[in-house]
Amino acid sequence: MGLSTIKVMHYGIPKPLIDAGISSHFMPIRINHETDFSSLSSHDAQEIRAVAAGGGHDPIDANMFDKLPNLEIVASFGVGYDHIDAVEAARRGILVTNTPDVLTDDVADLAVTLLLQAVRQTGKAERFLRTGSWNKGAFPLTQSLRDRKVGILGLGRIGRAIARRLDSFGVSIGYCGRTQQVDVGYTYYPDIAAMAGAVDTIIVAAPGGASTHHLIDAAVLGLLGPDGIVINVGRGSVIDEAALARALGDGVIAAAGLDVYEHEPGVHPALLAAENAILLPHIGSASHRTRNAMAQLVVDNLVAWFSGKGPLTPVPETPFAPNPR
Ligand code: A2R
């Protein structure tokens, strides 16, 4: 049987390239939100064998799996998949794939951009120029990247790409994760408090989920100290945003650079008001080239699975063998 009779649900924020890819190989069914499930016929619900998750934060969990009894694979757009209950998927024999590697360089580039902007306060400096303040005097001196001690929370694909970039800046680099990595020379800290006490800059490149929730809290920010800088390109939930906003306002730390937030697209009002926070709207992977590669990988995972070749990029929770069908 060819692939063209296989029903694939394109779920979440629509992605034209995923739509085009699914349409050319499979039989697409579009559902934008959880609330649109009522428009799905019970016949289609029975026959859907794949979900292409186009983006967004709507949960993909037991509730959806119950509605799609013949679901085999969830192919998700993005490397983070904390909105997908991958453990429950594994329990039911449902494969989950994500889009790692293809976005690593762009996200690492953005982390370094945020770090430089936070250190040199370029946003504030630009506002200074645009509002005519330069006519009244020079912009105040800022911190420097020189002699900084950077700690990376999550030395995975993205964390390592950030470290490689930072190597060329000559800053000292350490990292925190659940396991020490034997093939790097960076200083290992088994817990975040130990790292925060030893560095002045934390870059978050760790996933979301229960195990990382609010790892960066008021106590950790206090340990970082008044020259401290926090950058986040991982997941917003890793940082207690209210505590961060207070720390920025009270001078507990010097600055922050954020691309991800706890309640996107909402941003804590005190962060919006903080002059020493550089705030970007989750654009780490948002270049044409990278987003196209991510969409293609979603489609390629589906084609590979239904061609019996096995998934290209399964998440660790669902290391399933090639589809025998
Ligand atoms: O803990 P380890 O040794 O497995 O290291 C992983 C680390 N990590 C954690 N670190 C501390 N506490 C945790 N509970 C914890 N859980 C995971 O995060 C690993 O070094 C890193 C994740 O690396 P990768 O799996 O290679 O992901 P990638 O491609 O670097 O993307 C990272 C995150 C995504 O999950 C999205 O949330 C975001 O960046 O785009």
Boltz pocket constraint, residues with backbone or C-beta under 6 A from the ligand:
constraints:
  - pocket:
      binder: B
      contacts: [[A, 79], [A, 80], [A, 81], [A, 100], [A, 101], [A, 107], [A, 153], [A, 154], [A, 155], [A, 156], [A, 157], [A, 158], [A, 159], [A, 176], [A, 177], [A, 178], [A, 179], [A, 180], [A, 205], [A, 206], [A, 207], [A, 208], [A, 211], [A, 212], [A, 233], [A, 234], [A, 235]]
      max_distance: 6.0
